[in-house]
Each structure stands twice: as structure tokens, then as C-alpha cells.
Amino acid sequence: MVGAEGIDVLGLLSVLTLAWVFGALSERVGYPAMMGELFAGVLFGPPLLGLIQPTEVLAVLAELGVFLLMVYVGMEVDLHDLFELGPQALVIAVGAFVIPFGLGYASGILIGVPLEGALFLGIAMAATSLATKSRILSDLDLLETRIAGVLLGGALISDVGVLVVFSGVIGFINAGSVNLLDMGVILAKALAFFAVTIVVGDRFLPPAWAKLESLRERYGFVDKTTAFTFALLVALAFAELASLAGLHMIIGGFMAGAFLRMADLQPSLYEHMHGVIYDLAIGFFAPIFFVTVAFDLTFSVFTENFALLALLVAIAFVGKIVGSWLFALPTDLTSREGLVVGFGMNGRGTVEIIIASIGLSAGVIDRQLFSILVFIAIFTTALVPVTMTWGVRLLESADELVRLDDGPSPSSDD
């Protein structure tokens, strides 16, 4: 246990205050709070001024931040919607995953990164950010357009795919070998985890929630706080199942969040549970993670490895944009719409940073490559509003910006 004297209250206060101030400033200029929180960590942490230093308590809170953030991300995903998004979103999601993953993996092998590091590089390149896209599409008044539906659907499927592949890579790294027997065991454990969580989440959680609600109505001792506690227990249980399967706990958190969303709860109970998880994740734990993750950044990549940084940034841009555009060509989308969808898919954001952080803590990648991946997340996310604005103007000039309430485009067969 850590005694009261072992907790750096001033350090925690400083981290949260800086995260709040810089996060608010970032949102004020049209970017996600994450960007401001990272900037605060870079400016006031070890990379520059060194006024805030990493501590064991901050590290624990940051790890909880990653876990709760992935629970919240899972609650933003409707697994049933994955089967109703249509072929366009699915095809583009495949292109937005396969091309950047392949380019990232190949780049890692070519620059001499170990196999595990190359796999991590590929996954990070393939990541995207659903939350960031939702905010940008809302700001540009594009939520009711065809490209928004395809973009959000593609990002949703792509993120789920990234986490599934990530779970396999984590299992492979934990096994520490590449023989067929070990690979079979890894695959079997991962499949068993997903099978168990799907059965539990789809078959056992709904009646458990129903029982809680009946106790609440009959005896009145199950309140909103109890419902949140039960949700947290479910998330921790899924995290433990993931650990037993040799996967990272964020996979369990994500799956738990997805099934919590699907629970047939009384609206007031669900809204309270969702609100508390959102406030804990976004308002407290996640800002600590994003501020402290910047502590491990090194600006020496701009002097010692600038060519590699520039190469990987270029590959990240080309892989995501071209992959989305190429796979959009066989669909009903026009070529310009496919390009704009690629612009939107290009922002990495939260998921890439989490993957990079896990890779660094596991010793799979070094601080140089970690820094490059975080800078890629920053660069790509920062440019999404700029490129999307330009792309929308391009669509409007060509009369190809299809709003869902305007009827089908002349170029579409829908």
C-alpha cells in the first residue's frame, strides 16, 4: 500500500490542472482535448521544462486511465451495427487496415526492427480514431452526409479489427516463440477469450441486469450506484479473462464496454452508468494518461532520426489515405468521396498512442520508435480538420457531397 505521505498530491494536482487547461484550449481551437494534454506533458514534463516528473502513483492512475478509456470506447461501439453497416464501410475498413498495416510492418522489417516491433508498428499505422472523427464531422456539419456514415462505419470496423489483431500480437509476444504449436495455443486462447466473452455478454449479462432491475423495483436497495459498481465488476472480470488468455487487459475492457452498451437497461440506469464511466475516464484518468505518456517522448528523433520520422509519417499518410481510396473505388462512392473518406480515416489519435505506450512498456519498441509513433498520431490527427475541409470543398464544387436527406447522388445506384 502507498501511504498518504507517499502520494504526490501536488504532482497529481498539477497534472490534472494542466490537462484541464490545455485540453480546453485544444478543444477551443477545434482539436480533441487529447492534443492539449499531450502538449502539456511535453512542455511541463521531462521532454522540456521538467517541472513535473513521473511517479509510481501517476503510472498506476495512467494505466487505469487506459483501461477505463477502452471501456468507454467499447460503449461507443454497437456490435450489432457491425453487421448492418453495409459493404461500403466494410470494404473501406479493410483497405484502411490492410494497406497501412502492411506498409508499417514492411517498414519495420526494412529498418531492422525486431519482428515484434514491426508488428506493433504495423498495428499502430493501421489504427484510427472514432471519437476524433465524430467530433470533426460534427464541427463541419457533415454527420448527415453519405461520407460521414461510411467514414464512421469504416473507423468502427477498423478499430475493432486493430484490437483483434493487437490481441493476437500480444499473445505471440508473451509466448516468445514462433513454432506452430505455440502459435496454435495462442490462437486457441484468443478465440476462447472472445467466445467466452461473447457468450457471457450476450447470454448471461442481460438476465443479470434484469435481476438487478427487479431487485431495484421490488426492494429499492439496488440504485444507480450499484448498477455502476456491477458494470465495473463486469469490466474487471473481462480484463482478468483477457489476462488469463495472454492478452492485454484493454481488450477485456473494450469487450466489456461493448456488451454494457447492449444491455437492455432502464434508460436512466444506463445513462447514469455511461455518464459516470465517461466522467471517470475522460475527466480524470485518461487526462493523466495522456499527460504522462508524453513524459517518454524524446525530441532527439528530429535530429538523430529525422529521415526515419519523415519516412514513417509519409507512409502513415499514404497508407491510410490510399488504402481507403483504393478500396472505395469498387463501391458506390465516387473517386472524390473515397479520397475524402481517406482524409478522415487518416487521424490516428487515442488508439495508436495506447498501442505505442503498451509497446514501450513491454520493451517491444524503444523510446525513439515510441516517440515517432506518438508524433505520427499528433501530426495525422492535427491535419484531419484541414484536409477534410479541403475535401468537402472539393466535393461541393463537383456537386458530389451527398446528404442523406437529399436523396441519392446521380452517380450512385442506391
C-alpha positions as CSV (number, residue, x, y, z in Angstrom):
1,M,0.0,0.0,0.0
2,V,1.0,3.5,-0.6
3,G,0.7,5.7,2.5
4,A,-0.7,9.2,2.4
5,E,2.9,10.5,2.6
6,G,3.8,8.6,-0.5
7,I,1.2,10.3,-2.7
8,D,2.5,13.4,-4.5
9,V,-0.7,15.4,-4.2
10,L,0.9,18.5,-5.7
11,G,2.1,16.5,-8.7
12,L,-1.4,15.0,-9.2
13,L,-3.0,18.4,-8.8
14,S,-0.5,19.9,-11.4
15,V,-1.1,17.1,-13.9
16,L,-4.9,17.4,-13.7
17,T,-4.8,21.2,-13.8
18,L,-2.6,21.3,-16.8
19,A,-4.6,18.6,-18.6
20,W,-7.8,20.6,-18.0
21,V,-6.4,24.0,-19.1
22,F,-4.6,22.7,-22.2
23,G,-7.3,20.3,-23.1
24,A,-9.9,23.1,-23.0
25,L,-7.6,25.3,-25.1
26,S,-7.2,22.5,-27.6
27,E,-11.0,22.0,-27.9
28,R,-11.4,25.7,-28.3
29,V,-9.4,25.7,-31.5
30,G,-11.2,22.6,-32.9
31,Y,-9.0,19.7,-31.8
32,P,-9.6,16.9,-29.3
33,A,-8.6,17.5,-25.7
34,M,-6.0,14.7,-26.0
35,M,-3.8,17.0,-28.2
36,G,-3.7,19.7,-25.5
37,E,-3.0,17.1,-22.8
38,L,-0.1,15.7,-24.7
39,F,1.3,19.2,-25.3
40,A,1.1,19.9,-21.5
41,G,3.0,16.7,-20.8
42,V,5.7,17.6,-23.3
43,L,6.0,21.2,-22.2
44,F,6.0,20.7,-18.4
45,G,7.3,17.2,-18.2
46,P,10.8,15.7,-18.7
47,P,11.0,16.4,-22.5
48,L,11.2,20.2,-22.0
49,L,10.8,22.1,-18.7
50,G,10.9,19.1,-16.3
51,L,8.6,20.7,-13.8
52,I,6.6,17.5,-13.4
53,Q,8.2,14.1,-13.0
54,P,6.8,10.6,-13.4
55,T,5.9,8.8,-10.2
56,E,4.6,5.4,-9.3
57,V,1.2,6.7,-8.4
58,L,0.8,8.6,-11.7
59,A,1.8,5.4,-13.6
60,V,-0.9,3.4,-11.8
61,L,-3.5,6.1,-12.4
62,A,-2.4,6.3,-16.1
63,E,-2.8,2.5,-16.5
64,L,-6.3,2.7,-15.0
65,G,-6.9,5.6,-17.5
66,V,-6.1,3.4,-20.4
67,F,-8.4,0.6,-19.1
68,L,-11.4,2.9,-18.4
69,L,-10.9,4.7,-21.7
70,M,-11.1,1.4,-23.6
71,V,-14.3,0.5,-21.6
72,Y,-15.7,3.9,-22.7
73,V,-14.6,3.3,-26.3
74,G,-16.3,-0.1,-26.2
75,M,-19.5,1.6,-25.0
76,E,-19.4,3.7,-28.1
77,V,-19.5,0.6,-30.3
78,D,-22.7,-1.3,-31.2
79,L,-21.6,-4.8,-32.2
80,H,-24.9,-5.4,-33.9
81,D,-24.3,-2.3,-36.1
82,L,-21.2,-4.0,-37.5
83,F,-23.4,-6.4,-39.4
84,E,-25.7,-3.6,-40.7
85,L,-23.2,-1.1,-41.9
86,G,-23.3,-2.4,-45.5
87,P,-20.5,-3.4,-47.8
88,Q,-19.1,0.1,-48.4
89,A,-18.0,0.7,-44.8
90,L,-16.6,-2.9,-44.5
91,V,-14.6,-2.7,-47.8
92,I,-13.1,0.6,-46.9
93,A,-12.3,-0.6,-43.4
94,V,-10.4,-3.5,-44.9
95,G,-8.4,-1.1,-47.1
96,A,-7.8,1.3,-44.3
97,F,-6.4,-1.6,-42.2
98,V,-4.6,-3.9,-44.6
99,I,-2.6,-1.3,-46.6
100,P,-1.2,0.8,-43.7
101,F,-0.6,-2.4,-41.6
102,G,1.4,-4.0,-44.5
103,L,3.4,-0.8,-45.1
104,G,4.1,-0.3,-41.4
105,Y,5.2,-3.9,-40.9
106,A,7.4,-3.9,-44.1
107,S,9.0,-0.6,-43.0
108,G,9.8,-2.1,-39.6
109,I,11.5,-5.1,-41.2
110,L,13.4,-2.9,-43.6
111,I,14.8,-0.6,-40.9
112,G,15.9,-3.6,-38.8
113,V,13.2,-3.5,-36.1
114,P,12.6,-7.0,-34.5
115,L,9.6,-8.9,-35.7
116,E,7.5,-8.0,-32.6
117,G,8.4,-4.3,-33.1
118,A,7.5,-4.5,-36.8
119,L,4.1,-6.0,-35.9
120,F,3.5,-3.2,-33.4
121,L,4.5,-0.6,-36.0
122,G,2.0,-2.1,-38.5
123,I,-0.8,-2.1,-35.9
124,A,-0.1,1.5,-34.9
125,M,-0.1,2.5,-38.6
126,A,-3.5,0.8,-39.1
127,A,-5.2,2.4,-36.0
128,T,-7.7,5.2,-36.4
129,S,-9.8,7.3,-34.0
130,L,-13.5,7.0,-34.0
131,A,-14.1,9.7,-31.3
132,T,-11.9,12.2,-33.1
133,K,-13.8,11.7,-36.4
134,S,-17.2,12.1,-34.7
135,R,-16.2,15.5,-33.3
136,I,-14.7,16.7,-36.6
137,L,-17.7,15.6,-38.7
138,S,-20.0,17.4,-36.2
139,D,-17.9,20.6,-36.4
140,L,-18.0,20.5,-40.2
141,D,-21.8,19.8,-40.2
142,L,-21.2,16.5,-42.1
143,L,-22.9,14.0,-39.8
144,E,-25.9,13.7,-42.2
145,T,-23.8,13.0,-45.3
146,R,-23.0,9.7,-47.0
147,I,-19.3,10.1,-46.5
148,A,-19.9,10.5,-42.7
149,G,-21.8,7.2,-42.5
150,V,-19.1,5.4,-44.4
151,L,-16.3,7.1,-42.5
152,L,-17.7,6.3,-39.1
153,G,-18.7,2.8,-40.0
154,G,-15.2,2.2,-41.5
155,A,-13.5,3.6,-38.5
156,L,-15.6,1.5,-36.2
157,I,-14.8,-1.7,-38.1
158,S,-11.2,-0.8,-38.5
159,D,-10.7,-0.1,-34.7
160,V,-12.3,-3.5,-33.8
161,G,-10.0,-5.2,-36.3
162,V,-7.0,-3.4,-34.9
163,L,-7.8,-4.6,-31.4
164,V,-8.4,-8.1,-32.5
165,V,-5.0,-8.2,-34.4
166,F,-3.4,-6.5,-31.4
167,S,-4.7,-9.2,-29.1
168,G,-3.0,-11.8,-31.3
169,V,0.3,-9.9,-31.4
170,I,0.3,-9.6,-27.6
171,G,-0.3,-13.3,-27.3
172,F,2.5,-14.0,-29.7
173,I,4.9,-11.7,-27.8
174,N,4.0,-13.3,-24.5
175,A,4.7,-16.8,-26.0
176,G,8.2,-15.6,-27.0
177,S,8.5,-18.1,-29.9
178,V,7.2,-18.7,-33.4
179,N,6.8,-22.5,-33.6
180,L,3.5,-23.8,-34.9
181,L,2.4,-25.4,-31.7
182,D,2.8,-22.2,-29.7
183,M,1.1,-20.2,-32.4
184,G,-1.8,-22.7,-32.3
185,V,-2.1,-22.3,-28.5
186,I,-2.1,-18.5,-28.8
187,L,-4.8,-18.6,-31.4
188,A,-6.9,-21.1,-29.4
189,K,-6.6,-19.0,-26.2
190,A,-7.5,-15.8,-28.1
191,L,-10.5,-17.5,-29.7
192,A,-11.6,-18.9,-26.4
193,F,-11.5,-15.5,-24.8
194,F,-13.7,-14.0,-27.5
195,A,-16.0,-16.9,-27.4
196,V,-16.4,-16.8,-23.6
197,T,-16.9,-13.0,-23.5
198,I,-19.4,-13.1,-26.4
199,V,-21.4,-15.9,-24.6
200,V,-21.3,-14.2,-21.2
201,G,-22.0,-10.8,-22.7
202,D,-24.8,-11.9,-24.9
203,R,-26.5,-14.6,-22.9
204,F,-25.7,-14.1,-19.2
205,L,-25.3,-10.3,-18.7
206,P,-28.9,-9.4,-19.9
207,P,-30.6,-11.6,-17.3
208,A,-28.2,-10.4,-14.7
209,W,-29.1,-6.8,-15.4
210,A,-32.8,-7.8,-15.4
211,K,-32.4,-9.4,-12.0
212,L,-30.7,-6.2,-10.7
213,E,-33.6,-4.1,-12.0
214,S,-36.2,-6.4,-10.5
215,L,-34.4,-6.1,-7.1
216,R,-34.4,-2.4,-7.5
217,E,-38.1,-2.2,-8.2
218,R,-39.1,-4.7,-5.6
219,Y,-36.8,-3.8,-2.6
220,G,-35.3,-0.5,-3.6
221,F,-31.8,-1.3,-2.4
222,V,-30.3,-1.6,-5.9
223,D,-29.7,2.0,-7.0
224,K,-27.8,3.8,-9.8
225,T,-24.5,3.5,-7.9
226,T,-25.0,-0.3,-7.5
227,A,-25.5,-0.5,-11.3
228,F,-22.3,1.3,-11.9
229,T,-20.4,-0.9,-9.5
230,F,-21.8,-4.0,-11.3
231,A,-20.7,-2.6,-14.6
232,L,-17.2,-2.0,-13.2
233,L,-17.1,-5.6,-11.9
234,V,-18.0,-6.9,-15.3
235,A,-15.2,-4.8,-16.9
236,L,-12.6,-6.1,-14.4
237,A,-13.8,-9.7,-14.9
238,F,-13.4,-9.4,-18.6
239,A,-10.0,-7.8,-18.1
240,E,-9.0,-10.8,-16.0
241,L,-10.2,-13.2,-18.7
242,A,-8.1,-11.3,-21.2
243,S,-5.1,-11.6,-18.9
244,L,-5.7,-15.4,-18.5
245,A,-5.8,-15.7,-22.3
246,G,-2.4,-13.9,-22.5
247,L,-4.0,-10.8,-23.9
248,H,-3.8,-7.2,-22.6
249,M,-6.4,-6.0,-20.2
250,I,-7.6,-3.3,-22.6
251,I,-9.1,-6.0,-24.8
252,G,-11.2,-7.1,-21.9
253,G,-12.2,-3.6,-21.1
254,F,-13.2,-2.9,-24.7
255,M,-15.4,-6.1,-24.9
256,A,-17.0,-5.3,-21.6
257,G,-17.9,-1.8,-22.8
258,A,-19.4,-3.1,-26.0
259,F,-21.7,-5.5,-24.0
260,L,-22.6,-3.0,-21.4
261,R,-23.9,-0.8,-24.3
262,M,-26.0,-3.7,-25.5
263,A,-27.6,-4.4,-22.0
264,D,-31.3,-3.9,-22.0
265,L,-31.3,-1.4,-19.1
266,Q,-33.7,1.1,-18.0
267,P,-32.6,4.3,-19.8
268,S,-32.0,6.3,-16.5
269,L,-29.7,3.5,-15.2
270,Y,-27.8,3.2,-18.4
271,E,-27.4,6.9,-18.8
272,H,-26.1,7.2,-15.2
273,M,-23.6,4.3,-15.8
274,H,-22.4,5.7,-19.1
275,G,-22.1,9.2,-17.6
276,V,-20.0,8.0,-14.6
277,I,-17.7,5.9,-16.8
278,Y,-17.3,8.9,-19.2
279,D,-16.6,11.3,-16.3
280,L,-14.1,9.0,-14.7
281,A,-12.3,8.1,-18.0
282,I,-12.4,11.4,-19.8
283,G,-12.5,13.7,-16.8
284,F,-9.9,12.1,-14.5
285,F,-7.9,9.0,-15.5
286,A,-7.4,9.5,-19.3
287,P,-6.0,13.0,-19.0
288,I,-3.4,11.6,-16.5
289,F,-2.5,9.0,-19.1
290,F,-2.1,11.5,-22.0
291,V,-0.1,13.9,-19.9
292,T,2.2,11.3,-18.5
293,V,2.6,9.3,-21.8
294,A,4.3,12.5,-23.2
295,F,7.0,12.1,-20.5
296,D,8.6,9.3,-22.5
297,L,8.8,11.4,-25.7
298,T,12.2,12.4,-27.0
299,F,12.8,15.2,-29.4
300,S,16.1,13.6,-30.4
301,V,14.2,11.9,-33.2
302,F,14.1,15.3,-35.0
303,T,17.9,15.4,-35.0
304,E,19.1,11.8,-34.9
305,N,16.3,10.0,-36.8
306,F,14.6,12.8,-38.8
307,A,14.8,10.8,-42.0
308,L,13.1,7.8,-40.4
309,L,10.5,10.1,-38.8
310,A,9.7,11.8,-42.2
311,L,9.6,8.4,-43.9
312,L,7.2,6.8,-41.4
313,V,4.9,9.9,-41.4
314,A,4.7,9.8,-45.2
315,I,4.0,6.1,-45.1
316,A,1.3,6.7,-42.5
317,F,-0.4,9.3,-44.6
318,V,-0.1,7.4,-47.9
319,G,-1.1,4.0,-46.4
320,K,-4.3,5.2,-44.8
321,I,-5.5,7.6,-47.5
322,V,-4.5,5.5,-50.5
323,G,-5.8,2.3,-48.8
324,S,-9.2,3.9,-48.1
325,W,-9.4,5.5,-51.6
326,L,-8.4,2.3,-53.5
327,F,-10.9,0.1,-51.7
328,A,-13.6,2.7,-52.1
329,L,-13.3,2.6,-55.9
330,P,-15.4,-0.6,-56.4
331,T,-18.2,0.8,-54.2
332,D,-20.9,3.2,-55.0
333,L,-18.8,6.1,-53.7
334,T,-17.3,8.4,-56.3
335,S,-13.5,8.7,-56.5
336,R,-13.5,12.1,-54.8
337,E,-15.7,10.7,-52.0
338,G,-13.3,7.9,-51.5
339,L,-10.4,10.3,-51.2
340,V,-12.2,12.4,-48.6
341,V,-13.0,9.3,-46.6
342,G,-9.3,8.6,-46.7
343,F,-8.6,12.0,-45.3
344,G,-10.9,11.3,-42.5
345,M,-9.6,7.9,-41.7
346,N,-6.0,9.2,-41.6
347,G,-6.3,10.6,-38.0
348,R,-4.9,8.0,-35.5
349,G,-5.4,9.6,-32.1
350,T,-6.1,7.7,-29.0
351,V,-5.8,4.1,-30.2
352,E,-2.3,4.5,-31.7
353,I,-1.0,6.2,-28.6
354,I,-2.3,3.5,-26.4
355,I,-0.8,0.8,-28.6
356,A,2.6,2.7,-28.7
357,S,2.5,3.1,-24.9
358,I,1.9,-0.6,-24.4
359,G,4.7,-1.5,-26.9
360,L,7.1,0.7,-25.0
361,S,6.2,-0.6,-21.5
362,A,6.6,-4.2,-22.9
363,G,10.0,-3.4,-24.3
364,V,8.9,-4.2,-27.8
365,I,9.8,-0.8,-29.1
366,D,12.3,1.8,-27.9
367,R,11.8,5.4,-27.0
368,Q,12.8,6.6,-30.4
369,L,10.2,4.5,-32.2
370,F,7.6,5.3,-29.5
371,S,8.2,9.0,-30.0
372,I,7.9,8.6,-33.7
373,L,4.5,6.8,-33.3
374,V,3.2,9.5,-31.0
375,F,4.3,12.2,-33.3
376,I,2.6,10.4,-36.2
377,A,-0.6,10.3,-34.1
378,I,-0.3,14.1,-33.4
379,F,0.5,15.0,-37.0
380,T,-2.2,12.9,-38.6
381,T,-4.9,14.0,-36.1
382,A,-3.9,17.7,-36.4
383,L,-4.3,17.6,-40.2
384,V,-7.7,15.8,-40.4
385,P,-9.7,19.0,-40.0
386,V,-7.6,20.8,-42.6
387,T,-7.7,18.0,-45.2
388,M,-11.4,17.3,-44.5
389,T,-12.3,20.9,-45.0
390,W,-10.4,21.0,-48.3
391,G,-12.0,17.7,-49.3
392,V,-15.6,18.9,-48.6
393,R,-15.0,22.0,-50.7
394,L,-13.8,19.7,-53.5
395,L,-17.0,17.6,-53.2
396,E,-19.2,20.7,-53.1
397,S,-17.5,22.1,-56.2
398,A,-18.1,18.9,-58.0
399,D,-21.7,18.6,-56.6
400,E,-20.8,15.2,-55.0
401,L,-21.5,16.0,-51.4
402,V,-24.4,13.7,-50.8
403,R,-26.6,14.5,-47.8
404,L,-28.8,11.6,-46.7
405,D,-32.0,13.6,-46.7
406,D,-31.3,14.9,-50.2
407,G,-31.8,11.6,-52.0
408,P,-29.3,9.5,-53.9
409,S,-26.5,11.0,-55.9
410,P,-26.8,10.9,-59.7
411,S,-23.6,8.9,-59.7
412,S,-24.9,6.3,-57.2
413,D,-27.0,3.3,-57.8
414,D,-28.5,3.4,-54.3
